[in-house]
């Protein structure tokens, strides 16, 4: 079963190997911008997996039952060692149970283990592949719609990496797949995967051209969905000068024209803020702010306000026509008065004389609005 002097299993075969030979996959798609280890050491990786992938339950399960070698880890040889392409959580749990120092990194207390259970942690069953694409069908399906689904950014990274390899095959004249076929193999909707990969390419282009860096975002969390959802709207793509989306073709690696890099920087800053410039994101939450940003992007004047002030509330006022604003305010005022009317029995005149002043002000304002509306409607009738 061994592969020469390295003592590794042969490609395409499964075998048990010492845990000491196994490394975490440094290219793990799970390591997204807000879930990225602070370094490449085992302790850094385990600390991140413990925080983002809930190792505690798995650690408890293995400590109780031992490590059961049913489903092999999927590994690939790198520099005479085995990198784990699939099964990093399981490897992390085993390493934690074997090493008290790593348990500290995971902020985990090592449960007591029977000797036979502890012995199961020395060697793990692995299946060795020669190339990453040999394992992609299983890994993709398991983490896209399977029991351990990745977040959207991890899915996009995985699919984009796969697509990149397919493009290399195509350039070499070999049979290859497009993104539609990859999405199907991963068990995902093509339209969703297309949007996510296209958004990833936008981010990659921004970083490659020093336009914007994800690491500069203001908040620790990274809401990738803000971008790939926004790019589904023509207001966003028009602002960036991007061509109309053609989901029958693979996304462009450089979707934003170079003369729109300033707009790209604006958009990513509005979505994610900037630590360097001490700017909070204008979009606080996807609902309703993404829709409000969409409305702003349809108004050149409102875009200028947002670029200068970084305030979505101010920009949306500029973007909204006066007649629409009046209608919204009048409907809102009527709704608030209805609420006040329904709770009128709760009014206590003792100690609240200022409410009479407020009520008088409401009446005056309502009369002015009513008079203006009546006058305008009367004017229409006489024309």
Rosetta blueprint (number, residue, H / E / L):
1 X L
2 X E
3 X E
4 X H
5 X H
6 X H
7 X L
8 X E
9 X E
10 X L
11 X L
12 X L
13 X L
14 X E
15 X E
16 X E
17 X E
18 X E
19 X H
20 X H
21 X H
22 X E
23 X E
24 X E
25 X L
26 X L
27 X L
28 X L
29 X L
30 X L
31 X L
32 X L
33 X H
34 X H
35 X H
36 X L
37 X L
38 X L
39 X L
40 X L
41 X L
42 X H
43 X H
44 X H
45 X H
46 X H
47 X H
48 X H
49 X H
50 X H
51 X H
52 X H
53 X L
54 X L
55 X H
56 X H
57 X H
58 X H
59 X H
60 X H
61 X H
62 X H
63 X H
64 X H
65 X H
66 X L
67 X L
68 X L
69 X L
70 X L
71 X L
72 X L
73 X E
74 X E
75 X E
76 X E
77 X E
78 X E
79 X L
80 X L
81 X E
82 X E
83 X E
84 X E
85 X E
86 X E
87 X L
88 X H
89 X H
90 X H
91 X H
92 X H
93 X H
94 X H
95 X H
96 X H
97 X H
98 X H
99 X L
100 X H
101 X H
102 X H
103 X H
104 X H
105 X H
106 X L
107 X L
108 X L
109 X L
110 X L
111 X L
112 X L
113 X L
114 X L
115 X H
116 X H
117 X H
118 X H
119 X H
120 X L
121 X L
122 X L
123 X E
124 X E
125 X E
126 X E
127 X E
128 X E
129 X E
130 X L
131 X L
132 X H
133 X H
134 X H
135 X L
136 X H
137 X H
138 X H
139 X H
140 X H
141 X H
142 X H
143 X H
144 X H
145 X L
146 X L
147 X L
148 X L
149 X L
150 X L
151 X L
152 X H
153 X H
154 X H
155 X H
156 X H
157 X H
158 X H
159 X H
160 X H
161 X H
162 X H
163 X H
164 X H
165 X H
166 X H
167 X H
168 X H
169 X H
170 X H
171 X H
172 X L
173 X L
174 X L
175 X L
176 X L
177 X L
178 X L
179 X H
180 X H
181 X H
182 X H
183 X H
184 X H
185 X H
186 X L
187 X L
188 X L
189 X L
190 X H
191 X H
192 X H
193 X H
194 X H
195 X H
196 X H
197 X H
198 X H
199 X H
200 X H
201 X H
202 X H
203 X H
204 X H
205 X H
206 X H
207 X H
208 X H
209 X L
210 X L
211 X L
212 X L
213 X L
214 X H
215 X H
216 X H
217 X L
218 X L
219 X L
220 X L
221 X L
222 X L
223 X L
224 X H
225 X H
226 X H
227 X H
228 X H
229 X H
230 X H
231 X L
232 X L
233 X L
234 X H
235 X H
236 X H
237 X H
238 X H
239 X H
240 X L
241 X L
242 X L
243 X L
244 X L
245 X L
246 X L
247 X L
248 X L
249 X L
250 X L
251 X L
252 X L
253 X L
254 X L
255 X L
256 X L
257 X L
258 X H
259 X H
260 X H
261 X H
262 X H
263 X H
264 X H
265 X H
266 X H
267 X H
268 X H
269 X H
270 X H
271 X H
272 X H
273 X L
274 X E
275 X L
276 X L
277 X L
278 X L
279 X E
280 X L
281 X L
282 X L
283 X L
284 X L
285 X L
286 X H
287 X H
288 X H
289 X H
290 X H
291 X H
292 X H
293 X H
294 X H
295 X H
296 X H
297 X H
298 X L
299 X L
300 X H
301 X H
302 X H
303 X H
304 X H
305 X H
306 X H
307 X H
308 X H
309 X H
310 X L
311 X L
312 X H
313 X H
314 X H
315 X H
316 X H
317 X H
318 X H
319 X H
320 X L
321 X L
322 X H
323 X H
324 X H
325 X H
326 X H
327 X H
328 X H
329 X H
330 X H
331 X H
332 X H
333 X H
334 X H
335 X H
336 X H
337 X H
338 X H
339 X H
340 X H
341 X H
342 X H
343 X L
344 X H
345 X H
346 X H
347 X L
348 X L
349 X L
350 X L
351 X L
352 X L
353 X L
354 X H
355 X H
356 X H
357 X H
358 X H
359 X H
360 X H
361 X H
362 X H
363 X H
364 X H
365 X H
366 X H
367 X H
368 X H
369 X H
370 X H
371 X H
372 X H
373 X H
374 X H
375 X H
376 X H
377 X H
378 X H
379 X H
380 X H
381 X H
382 X H
383 X L
